[in-house]
């Protein structure tokens, strides 16, 4: 499991390609995995078993081990000055476009450091995982 890296949110990510990642995240004391709107069905007491299941499902092309879910309705709205915003338990999230054409996520007026996205939807998905 050496390819997994912990990000600033405390989640573990495994980068498969420049725009393709699988993630293991903690919620309510359990660890779950997600890849392409496919989730581990059950939570785990610690992240390692979730990582192992995600590797088997994704790297061994066994996506049948994961549960396909529709993306949740996010409640994202268009901002008057461009971009998008929503309110979550962590605060106000904004997705904005830089002059370079890349998108970034702002949480309570603080940019998520060193995190750039190709599309607004990618940035919104990251915000939804918080």
trRosetta pair geometry for C-beta under 8 A, 3 or more apart (Angstrom, degrees):
i j d omega theta_ij theta_ji phi_ij phi_ji
1 4 5.3 -10 168 5 91 120
1 48 6.9 -147 0 -139 173 79
1 51 5.1 60 -137 134 133 137
1 52 7.0 -69 -73 -72 123 69
1 55 7.0 -118 -101 -44 82 146
3 14 5.1 63 115 -140 106 94
3 15 7.5 -131 171 42 103 65
4 12 4.7 10 -176 179 114 116
4 13 7.1 147 -151 70 65 29
4 14 5.2 -43 -92 -74 67 90
4 24 7.3 -9 -140 23 130 122
4 51 5.6 -36 -70 -135 153 135
5 12 6.9 154 74 -153 29 67
5 13 5.9 -29 63 62 82 81
5 14 7.8 143 15 -85 72 43
5 15 7.8 -1 21 -9 117 99
6 10 6.7 -15 -170 -142 105 32
6 11 7.3 155 -150 82 60 32
6 12 5.5 -40 -92 -95 60 71
7 10 7.4 -52 73 16 66 18
7 11 5.3 -8 42 63 107 83
7 12 7.5 173 2 -101 80 20
7 13 5.6 43 -34 -2 117 118
8 112 7.1 167 68 -163 138 84
8 113 6.4 111 -57 52 165 99
8 115 7.9 -109 26 -41 125 125
9 25 7.7 -17 116 -126 119 105
9 129 7.4 84 132 112 165 104
9 130 6.4 -114 -136 -107 135 79
10 25 8.0 88 99 -142 79 70
10 26 6.5 -50 125 28 114 119
11 23 5.5 0 166 -168 128 106
11 24 6.6 164 -170 81 76 49
11 25 4.3 -22 -117 -98 108 83
11 26 7.4 -151 -95 9 64 73
11 129 6.9 9 -66 148 159 128
12 23 6.9 147 80 -159 52 55
12 24 4.3 -5 59 56 105 101
12 25 7.7 -157 29 -68 65 46
12 47 5.6 108 -2 -177 139 143
12 51 6.3 -42 107 -85 148 114
13 21 5.1 -9 -168 -177 106 131
13 22 7.3 155 -154 80 56 43
13 23 5.2 -19 -101 -102 74 77
13 24 7.9 -157 -70 24 34 67
14 21 6.4 149 73 -161 48 74
14 22 4.9 -9 55 57 105 91
14 23 7.7 -160 20 -73 72 34
14 51 7.5 125 -43 -146 128 92
14 54 7.1 156 21 120 139 128
14 55 7.4 -179 -110 -84 176 82
14 58 7.9 151 88 73 134 149
15 18 7.9 28 -175 -96 113 24
15 20 7.6 106 -166 84 57 59
15 21 5.2 -35 -104 -101 54 95
16 20 4.3 -58 70 108 109 105
16 21 6.3 -179 11 -95 83 34
16 22 6.8 65 -30 -10 115 88
16 58 7.2 -111 -76 155 142 131
17 20 4.0 39 45 35 98 110
19 118 6.0 -32 -103 9 121 142
19 122 7.4 -89 -151 -100 95 144
20 36 8.0 -4 -143 -60 91 103
21 35 7.8 -137 112 -118 43 81
22 33 6.5 11 170 -174 106 104
22 34 7.0 178 -159 88 67 44
22 35 4.0 -24 -112 -85 95 111
22 54 5.0 156 151 175 139 126
22 58 5.3 -123 -60 -29 148 165
23 33 6.9 161 89 -152 48 58
23 34 5.2 -11 62 58 95 90
23 35 7.4 163 21 -71 64 63
23 129 6.9 -22 128 -143 161 154
24 31 5.8 21 174 179 101 107
24 32 7.1 177 -151 89 61 34
24 33 4.9 -28 -97 -95 76 78
24 47 5.1 110 133 -155 135 99
24 50 4.5 129 -138 114 120 121
24 51 5.3 -64 -38 -71 156 73
24 54 6.2 -128 -66 -13 100 150
25 31 7.1 168 86 -148 27 65
25 32 6.1 -23 63 63 76 82
25 33 7.9 140 16 -99 68 30
25 34 7.0 -8 12 9 111 111
25 129 6.0 -142 -87 -175 164 107
26 29 7.4 15 -175 -103 102 7
26 30 7.0 160 -150 83 65 31
26 31 5.3 -37 -93 -93 69 71
26 32 7.9 143 -103 17 22 73
26 47 7.2 -69 -63 -73 95 100
27 30 6.3 -28 69 64 66 79
27 32 6.3 -17 24 10 111 117
27 43 7.4 -116 63 -111 87 135
28 43 7.9 -70 74 -113 94 172
30 43 2.8 37 160 157 134 142
30 44 6.4 123 -168 47 81 32
30 45 7.1 -47 -120 -87 67 31
31 43 6.0 130 52 -167 36 82
31 44 4.6 -41 62 63 97 89
31 45 7.4 -19 14 75 101 15
31 46 6.2 10 -2 149 140 16
31 47 4.5 -163 -139 -92 158 56
31 49 7.6 129 78 61 124 82
31 50 4.3 -125 125 -14 108 147
32 39 6.1 -2 172 -168 117 102
32 40 5.1 -161 -155 51 69 107
32 43 5.3 -55 -65 -104 86 79
32 44 7.7 158 -73 14 40 80
32 50 6.2 -170 -143 -134 8 138
33 39 6.7 154 85 -155 56 52
33 40 4.3 79 39 -27 88 112
33 50 4.7 169 -43 177 100 96
33 51 7.3 157 -88 -80 124 32
33 53 6.2 -169 12 85 148 103
33 54 3.9 -151 -159 -70 152 116
33 57 7.7 147 109 37 142 139
33 66 7.4 -94 95 -110 105 116
34 37 7.5 5 -169 -99 99 16
34 38 7.0 149 -154 76 55 46
34 39 5.1 -15 -99 -100 78 76
34 40 7.7 -92 -59 1 50 75
34 129 7.7 -146 47 -110 150 118
35 38 5.4 -25 71 61 73 97
35 54 6.4 133 -29 -153 123 101
35 57 7.1 166 36 104 138 118
35 58 5.2 -113 -167 -83 177 128
35 63 7.9 -117 88 -119 118 96
35 66 6.8 -96 48 -102 97 173
37 68 6.3 43 120 -155 92 69
37 69 5.8 -135 177 66 85 66
37 70 7.2 -1 -169 -134 132 15
37 71 5.7 -79 -108 -62 120 78
38 57 7.5 -159 124 154 130 138
38 63 5.9 -53 -156 -163 173 97
38 66 3.7 75 158 122 108 133
38 67 6.6 156 -159 70 67 33
38 68 5.2 -33 -99 -90 82 60
38 69 7.4 148 -106 14 31 74
39 66 6.0 144 60 -170 22 97
39 67 5.3 -34 64 61 81 90
39 69 5.8 5 5 3 117 123
40 43 7.3 117 100 -87 119 36
40 44 7.6 -30 133 -20 157 100
40 50 5.9 -104 -23 -137 164 89
40 53 5.7 76 -110 105 120 142
40 54 7.1 -73 -58 -66 110 84
40 66 6.3 -61 -79 -120 39 81
40 67 7.5 32 143 15 9 94
41 66 7.5 -178 -36 -146 76 38
41 67 4.9 101 -85 -27 82 124
43 50 7.7 -19 -155 -81 49 122
44 47 7.2 129 86 -101 120 17
44 48 7.9 -125 135 61 145 54
44 49 4.3 -170 -144 72 151 114
44 50 4.7 -151 25 -46 134 91
44 53 7.9 175 -45 4 138 131
45 49 7.8 55 40 24 72 129
46 49 6.9 95 71 11 73 91
47 50 5.4 -69 -157 45 48 113
47 51 5.8 50 150 -27 82 105
48 51 5.5 -53 -146 34 32 113
48 52 6.4 33 156 -20 66 104
49 52 5.5 -50 -145 35 36 113
49 53 6.4 35 156 -17 66 104
50 53 5.9 -54 -149 38 31 109
50 54 6.3 31 153 -19 65 108
51 54 5.7 -57 -147 38 30 111
51 55 6.3 32 154 -21 65 105
52 55 5.8 -52 -148 34 29 112
52 56 6.5 28 154 -17 63 106
53 56 5.7 -56 -149 38 32 110
53 57 6.1 28 155 -17 67 110
53 65 6.5 -153 -174 143 93 132
54 57 5.7 -57 -142 40 30 109
54 58 5.8 4 169 2 68 115
55 58 6.6 -67 -132 49 21 92
55 59 5.0 -12 -174 15 65 125
55 60 7.5 62 137 -8 63 95
56 59 7.0 -41 -92 52 12 90
56 60 5.2 -22 -164 25 50 128
56 62 5.7 -30 144 50 78 134
56 65 6.5 15 105 31 104 169
57 60 7.2 18 -35 52 4 89
57 62 4.9 -99 -124 83 43 84
57 63 5.7 83 177 -99 91 37
57 64 7.9 -153 -137 49 90 44
57 65 4.2 -125 -97 64 103 117
57 66 5.0 83 -166 -32 152 105
58 61 7.7 13 177 -75 24 34
58 62 8.0 -61 -19 48 21 67
58 63 7.1 59 -92 -82 51 80
62 65 4.9 39 131 -9 102 114
63 66 5.6 -55 -166 37 60 108
71 74 7.4 -22 148 -43 106 100
71 125 7.7 -74 -139 -107 129 97
71 128 8.0 38 -170 133 100 172
72 128 6.7 166 59 -165 111 132
74 86 6.3 -92 149 -79 89 165
74 124 6.0 53 171 168 168 116
74 128 5.5 -79 -120 -88 110 122
75 86 4.9 109 102 -140 92 121
75 87 7.6 -69 128 43 133 67
76 84 4.7 16 179 174 111 129
76 85 7.2 147 -152 71 69 22
76 86 4.8 -71 -96 -49 55 120
76 95 7.4 -1 -147 14 129 127
76 124 5.3 -29 -73 -136 156 131
77 84 6.5 151 75 -155 32 77
77 85 6.0 -31 63 63 84 73
77 86 6.6 132 11 -81 77 71
78 83 7.7 140 -155 89 58 34
78 84 6.0 -53 -103 -101 39 70
79 82 6.2 -16 79 74 100 24
79 83 4.7 -2 33 76 127 81
79 84 6.0 -159 -14 -98 92 13
79 85 5.0 83 -73 -11 105 107
79 94 6.8 35 -60 -139 149 100
82 96 7.2 77 109 -138 93 76
82 97 6.6 -76 150 29 120 107
83 94 6.1 43 136 179 136 90
83 95 5.3 -175 -170 91 96 60
83 96 4.2 -33 -97 -101 150 56
83 97 6.1 -160 -81 -4 89 78
83 120 7.3 -180 -140 -124 60 123
84 94 7.1 159 86 -156 49 51
84 95 4.5 5 55 49 96 107
84 120 6.1 106 1 -177 125 124
84 124 6.3 -13 87 -84 148 115
85 92 6.4 -4 -169 -177 110 95
85 93 6.5 160 -153 87 58 56
85 94 4.8 -17 -99 -101 89 71
85 95 7.4 -161 -72 18 42 69
86 92 7.7 170 87 -153 35 56
86 93 5.3 -8 59 58 80 103
86 124 7.9 81 1 -142 130 95
86 127 7.1 128 49 135 117 137
87 91 7.6 -84 -148 156 66 28
87 92 5.7 -31 -104 -101 71 66
87 93 7.6 177 -94 17 20 78
88 91 6.7 0 65 50 78 34
88 92 7.9 153 25 -98 71 18
88 93 5.7 31 6 -15 116 117
88 127 7.2 -174 -21 166 148 92
88 130 6.3 93 121 85 158 109
90 93 7.5 56 77 -58 105 102
90 107 6.2 -29 127 -161 120 121
90 108 7.5 -112 140 -26 80 111
90 130 5.1 -59 4 141 152 123
91 107 6.0 100 68 179 117 78
91 108 4.0 -6 134 -63 160 102
92 107 7.7 152 81 -156 49 43
92 108 6.0 111 47 -85 77 52
92 109 7.8 38 73 -32 110 71
93 105 6.6 -23 -165 -166 99 96
93 106 7.0 146 -161 79 48 57
93 107 5.7 -14 -105 -102 74 68
93 127 4.4 112 -177 -155 152 132
93 130 7.4 160 -83 39 135 143
94 105 7.4 148 80 -160 51 47
94 106 4.2 -11 60 59 100 109
95 103 5.9 11 -180 -179 96 116
95 104 7.4 172 -151 84 56 35
95 105 5.8 -22 -100 -102 72 66
95 106 7.6 -166 -74 20 26 78
95 120 5.3 106 138 -154 135 85
95 123 4.3 131 -134 111 115 129
95 124 5.5 -51 -49 -66 156 75
95 127 6.7 -106 -61 -20 104 143
96 103 7.0 161 84 -153 34 69
96 104 5.9 -22 63 61 82 82
96 106 6.4 28 2 -10 114 118
97 101 7.0 -18 -173 -147 104 27
97 102 7.5 160 -152 88 63 31
97 103 5.4 -40 -98 -98 64 73
97 120 7.1 -52 -67 -75 98 100
98 101 7.0 -38 76 27 77 22
98 102 5.1 -1 41 64 117 79
98 103 7.3 -167 4 -92 82 20
98 104 6.1 58 -38 -7 108 112
98 116 7.6 -46 10 -131 139 108
102 116 4.3 -3 168 -173 141 113
102 117 6.5 133 -175 60 83 42
102 118 6.9 -52 -126 -98 74 33
103 116 7.1 129 64 -168 45 62
103 117 4.3 -42 70 71 98 100
103 118 7.3 -11 20 79 100 14
103 119 6.4 -11 6 127 140 15
103 120 5.1 180 -112 -86 157 51
103 122 6.9 139 65 63 129 95
103 123 4.4 -112 127 -29 121 139
104 111 5.8 -1 153 -150 130 108
104 112 6.8 -171 -177 48 85 87
104 115 6.7 119 -139 91 80 76
104 116 6.0 -41 -82 -110 87 60
104 117 6.9 165 -81 17 35 90
104 123 6.6 136 175 -121 5 136
105 111 7.3 122 82 -154 48 59
105 112 4.4 15 76 8 100 128
105 115 6.4 -29 31 100 103 125
105 117 7.4 64 -30 -10 93 128
105 123 4.8 179 -62 -168 92 97
105 126 5.6 -117 -42 89 156 123
105 127 5.4 -173 -141 -64 130 99
106 109 6.3 8 170 -120 115 19
106 110 6.6 150 -160 68 73 27
106 111 5.3 -40 -100 -91 77 56
106 112 7.2 -134 -85 -10 27 76
107 110 5.8 -34 69 64 72 84
107 112 6.3 71 -4 -60 106 89
107 127 7.5 174 -81 -122 96 93
107 130 7.1 171 -106 -126 137 171
112 115 4.4 -32 116 44 107 133
112 126 7.3 -162 80 135 175 135
115 126 7.0 157 166 -177 138 165
117 120 7.5 116 104 -93 128 18
117 122 4.0 -178 -164 92 121 115
117 123 4.2 -158 33 -57 156 84
117 126 7.0 -139 -72 -5 136 133
118 122 6.0 68 47 9 73 151
119 122 4.8 106 60 0 80 98
119 123 7.3 -146 99 1 49 85
120 123 5.6 -58 -155 40 39 112
120 124 6.1 40 149 -22 71 106
121 124 5.5 -52 -143 37 33 113
121 125 6.3 39 155 -23 65 102
122 125 5.7 -51 -150 32 31 113
122 126 6.7 33 150 -19 62 102
123 126 5.7 -52 -154 32 34 113
123 127 6.6 34 149 -17 65 105
124 127 5.5 -54 -151 38 35 113
124 128 6.3 40 150 -24 67 104
125 128 5.5 -51 -148 33 33 115
125 129 6.8 34 153 -23 62 103
126 129 5.9 -57 -157 29 33 112
126 130 7.6 44 146 -34 60 94
127 130 5.9 -40 -164 7 42 116
